[in-house]
Amino acid sequence: MNRVAEYLLSTRLWALIVKESREILRNKYLVFLLLVPPTIQLLILGAALDPQVRRASLGIVDGDQGRLSRQLSEAVVATGLFPQPTYFSDSESLTRYLERGKIKAGLVIPPGFTRDLDASGSAPVQVLIDGADAYSAGIVSGYIVRTVRHFRPSAASMQSASPIEPRIVMLYDPGQVSSWTFVPGVLGATLTLTATLVASATLLRERESGTMDQLLMTPCEPWEIVSAKVIPLVAFLIADISIAVVAAHVAFGLPFRGNVVIFLLASLLYVLVGIGLGMLLGTVCQRQRQAQLSSFFMNIPLIMLSGTVVPFDTMPQAMQLLSAVDPLRYYATISRSVILKGTGLPELWPQMLVLALFAVLVPAIGVRQFRRTLA
């Protein structure tokens, strides 16, 4: 072993290894890319990629208000999956919350529930599930149905093996087609990757080829130069989204139940966010290869924390709080709600407002940095 070590130390291979190691250590940017992004991504992905659903939102309509209906509600909450249920006076209010995505499931106990159990030993209840998220829908539905079917009130007759009959209604995606769940979210992930890479590459290509200096010698104002680069990108990206939705409809039968204008407006806002992020990359990085590597550090956390790949219900509370500053989260919510649920602007205006705020702030920061490079 000692001879092998001595041989390696005396060869040109070892000299090259030492030389390349020194080059890497001299490049602080490359050292940063090698050490910091993988560590942060590992922590985020390790926490976010957890298949266990720990918390889910539940709405309850107790039309009976009897002792057995209260016992059933308490039994469902006691599973631990629904720590803070929301109580509604009628099923219409519960359905509106389901449509807005504020709750994942609903339990509707009809009037006369206690009377029917006491008299005949059986009674029906309705379980409403938000099927737009197929993974969480299956787990949440399983918890509720299992609890309801095993509910054995001491005062009820035991003539029936299962005293309570749960009638499950899977809303928005009754067939639980997985592509219907993933396509609306993947649209946002695709926009994120494409917009950031293309916008940064556009700026860096001008810098590397030297044509940026030629543009600065023209009588054009900086805002005109920026607009001329942004507007075509916006048009092409909106066209990409439209083609993708049509292709998903043809290939997977994906329905489009909502307003096209709302969807395109949300897509436009998010395209501006993506282009703003790409401009930031283009002003920070010196080469297109650097921008490509840096984009992975930025885009992967955006995608993983947005709920497009990993459902929010499976994330720890800290990751859910961190996702509040993820613009893709709001676009994914809007696109999924519009496409699958047909949700309108009165229900989606909070998400639209936050997305609009990102669409103003992120490009403004990117343009500011770009103008500094022109100075």
N, C-alpha and C positions, 0 to 999 in steps of 0.2 A: 504493500500500500504506500509506503514511504517513497519507493522508486516511482510509482505512478504519479504521486503528488509532485515530486521533483521534476518529472518529465513535463507535466502540464504547466508548471510554473515557468519552465524554460522555453515554451513554445510561443509562436506568434498568436495562437488562439488566446492565450492568457493576456497577452499585451492588448489585443483588441477588446477583450472583456473589460480590462481596466480602463481603457480609453473610452469606451461607450458608457461605462458607469460614471466616469467623471463628467462626460457631456450631459448625461441626464441630471446629475446633481447640480450642474451649473444652471440648468434651465429650471427656474423656480416654478414657472407656470406648469411645466410638464410634471414636476414633482407633486404639485398640488393636484393635478388631474389623476395622478396615479394613486395617491393616498387618500385624499379627502372625499371625493365623490363616491368611490366604491364603499367607503365606510358608512357614509350617511345613507346611501341607497340600501345597504344591507340592513341597517337599523329600521328604516321605514318599511321596506318590503317584509322584513321578518315580523314586524308588528302588524302590518296590514293584511298579509296573506295568511289569515287564520280562518279556517272554514267554520269555526264554531260561532253560532249566533248567540250572543250574550244578552242583548237587550233588543226588544222590539216594541213598537207602539201599538196599543190596542184601544179600540173604542167599544163601549158597551151601551146598548140600549136595553134597559130593564122596563119593559112595558107591564110587567106583573107586579113588581114591588112587593113580592111576598117573601116569606122566609126561605123557601126553597130556591127561588131565583137569586136571592142574595148569597145563599150557600154555593150555588153554581158559579156565580161571578167570583167569589172568594177562592174557589177551587182552581179556577183558571189563572187567577193572579198568583196563587200560591206556587205555581210551577216555577216562578222565578224569571221567566222570560219576559214578562210584562210587569215591570215593577211599578209603573205609574200609569194605570189606565185612565182614559178620558171617558166620562159618562155623558151621554146625549139623551135628549128628551124624545127624539124620533129618529127613524132610520134615514130620513132625507138629510138631516144634518150630518149624520155619520158618513153617508155616501159622499157628501161634498168634501169632507176631510180626506176620504180615500182618494178622491179625484185630485186633490191638491198635493197628495203625497205626504200629508202630515201624520197619517197613521198607516200601519201595514195591514191590519186586520180589524174586523168588527164582529161582535157577538150580539145578535138581536134575540132577546127573550120576549116572546109574545105575551099579550095579556091572557090571563087564565092558566098560566104555566103551572103554578102551585096547585090549582084546583084539578087540572087534568092529571097531574102526577098522583095526587091523593086519591082520585076517583078510579083511574084506569091503570096507573103504574107506568105510563109512558106519556111523553109530550115532545113536540118538535121544537128545535131552535134553529136559527139561521146563522151561518158563518160566512162572512164576506171577506174575501182575500184580495189584496192588490196583486194581481198576477203579472204586472209589468216587470217585476223582478222575480224571475222564475225560481232562482235558488232560494232566496229568503221566503218566497211564497210557499214552497214545499215544506220547509222546516216549520214555519209558523202554523201552517195548516195542520201539520202532523201533531204539534203540541196541543192545539185546541181540540182537535177531534179525539185524540187519545184521552184527554182529560174529561171531555164531555161523555164519552162512551163508558168510562170507568167511574163516573159519578154515581154514587149509591146513597141517596138520602135515606136516613133511618125512618122517616115518616112515610116514605112512598111504598106502594105495593111492589113486591118483587116478582110479579107474574111475568114480566118481560126480562129477558137476559140483559138487554140494554134499555134502561128506562127512558133515556133521552135520545131522540133521533136527530143528529146534526145534518142539516141540509146545506151543503157547501156550494157557494156560488163563487167561482173564480172569475174575477172581473178583468177586462181589458185583454187578457191573453188566455182564454178558456182552454185552449189546447196545449198551453205551456210549451210553445215552440221556442226553443232556446235562441234561435236567430232573431226573433222579435225582440228579445230582451237585450241582446248584445249589439245589434246593428245601430240603434240610436246612439248608444254610448260610444261605439267605435267610430262613428262619424266625427265626434268631437276629438277623439284621440288622433284620428287621421289629420284633421285640421291642425292640431297642435304640432305634429311632426312636420307636416308639409309647409305650413306657414313660417315656422321658425327657420327651417333649413333653407327654404327658397329666399326668404327676405334677407337673411344673413349672407347667403351666397351671392345675391345680387349686388349688395354693397361691396363685398370683398372682391368680387370679380372686377368691379370698376377700379378698385384700389390697386389690385395686382397688375392689371393691364395698363394702368396709367391714364385711363380715360377720365378718371375723376378730376384730374388736374385740368384736362381740356374742358370739362363741363364748367369748372369754376371760372374759366377765362371767358365764357359766354356771358351775355347780359342777363341771363336768367337769375332770378332770386333763389335763395336756398329753399324756400318753401315750394317753389315751382319744381325744383329738382326732386324734392322729397315726394311731392304729389305725383309727379310723372312716374316714379318708381312704385308707389303704393297702389294707385288706381288700377293698373293692369293686373297686379297680383290679386286684388280684391275681386275683380271680375272673373278671373280664372278659377279662384278658389270657390266662389259661389256657384260657378258652373260645375265644378267637381262635386260639390255637395248635391246639387240637383240631379246630376247623372247617377250618383251613388244611391240616392233614394229611389229613383226609378228602377235601377238595377236590382235593388233589394226587393222591390215589389214584384218584379218579374221572376226573380230567382227563388225567393222565399215566401212570396205571398204577403209580404209586410204591408199591413194596412196604413192608410194615412187618414186619421179621423179628425184632425184638427184644422186650424186655419193656416194656409200656406204662407200668408203674409207675415204672421207672427213667427213662424219657423224661419223664414228667410231673414227677418229682422234680427232675430237672435243669432243666426249664422253670421250675418254681417258684423254684428258687434263682436262676436268671438273671433272672426277673421282679423279684425283690427287689433284685438289683443295678441293674437299669434304673430302678426306682422310687427307689432311693437316689441315683442320679445325677440324676434329675429333681428330687428334693428339694433337692439341692445347687444346681442351677440356680435353683430357686424362691426359695432364700434369698439367693443372690448377686445375682440380677437384680431389677429393680424393676417391669418391665412384661413382659407376655406376648411382645411383639414382640422384646424383648431376649433372652428365653429361647429363642425360636425361632432367632434368629441365632447365639446362643452354642452351641446344640445342634449346629449343623453343624460348628463347630470341634472339638467333642468326639466326635461320632458318626462322622464320616467316617474319621478315623484308626482308630477302634475297628473299623469294618467292613473297611477296607482291609488292616489288619494281622492280621485274624483268620483268613485263609485261606478265607473264604467266597466272595470274588470273585477274588482272586489266589492261586494255589497257593503254598504255602510254598517249594516247590522252585525257584520262579522268583525268590524274594526274595534279596537280598544277605544275608550272614551277620549284619550289623548289624541289619537289619530283623527277621530271625528272632529275634534276642536281645531286641529291643525288644518283640516280640509276646508275650513271656513275662508281661508285666504287663497283657495284654489279656484281660479275662474272657470276651469273646465267642469267643476262640480255643478255650477249653476247652468252652464250650457247643456250638460248631459241631462239634468233634471228637466229643463225646458223641452229639449228635443224629444225625450222619452214621453213626457206628458202630452205634448202636442200630437205626436205621431200615434201613440197607442191609446191614449185616453180621450183625445179630443178636447183637452183643457184649453180654456180661453184666457185672454189677458186679465180679466178680473181676478183670476186665481193665481196667475203667474207673474203679476206685476212686481212682487218683491224680488224674485230671482232676476227679472229683466232689469230692474233698477240697479242691482248689484253688478250685473254683467255690463250695463252701460257705464257704471263708474269705472270698472276695470278698462273698458274700451276707450275711455278718455285718459285715464292716468297712465296706463302702460305705453300707448303710442306717444303721449306727450313727453314722457321721460326718454323714450327712444329717439324722438326727433331732436330733443335738446342735446342728447349726447352726440347725435349725428352732426348737428350744427357746430358743435365744439370741434369735431374733427375737420370741418370745413374751414374753421378759422385759422 
